[in-house]
Amino acid sequence: MPPSADPVQQAIDRIPWAFIRCDLLCQGNFHRSLQLELAALGKRCGYTPKREWEVPDRGDGRRGFIDLVWLLDDKILAAIELDRVYRRKPIFKLKQIQTEAKIWICWSGSSGYFHHLQIPPEIVCIFLERRYG
């Protein structure tokens, strides 16, 4: 498949490589390392990364935070949630963000578990496996 002409999609296409790099080099908190690696990826692509973007409800009536957003001229171009376990909260949080690119990166267990979560089509799920951590 030819590479996308859309710059945001080109950045999204690099996420698995950033994950592998982080998996190879991480020596501490993997979630935080991946968050920083993806923030750096966004910055290299010309976006302003912001970690811990607040949302009013995380699914239980309490405020929550999206792990990372990429901004361009104060407009959110991508919202990214990172999770080691599969829960409903990331989906709920991503549905609250006004952006075309909603990405959920998960790295634990089997992707077959997700069938009961009813993931909306606007959320891109990237299921990866840690091999070195």
Number of C-alpha atoms within 10 A of each C-alpha: 3 4 8 11 8 9 11 18 13 13 18 20 13 13 18 14 10 18 22 17 13 22 18 13 13 16 10 9 8 17 15 14 17 20 23 17 17 25 22 16 19 24 14 11 14 15 23 19 22 18 18 14 15 15 16 12 15 20 14 9 8 9 12 19 17 21 21 23 27 25 18 12 8 9 13 19 18 25 27 26 22 19 15 15 9 18 12 13 15 22 22 18 22 25 15 13 18 13 15 13 21 22 22 19 20 21 17 14 13 12 14 7 9 13 8 7 11 9 14 12 8 13 17 15 19 15 15 17 15 15 8 10 12
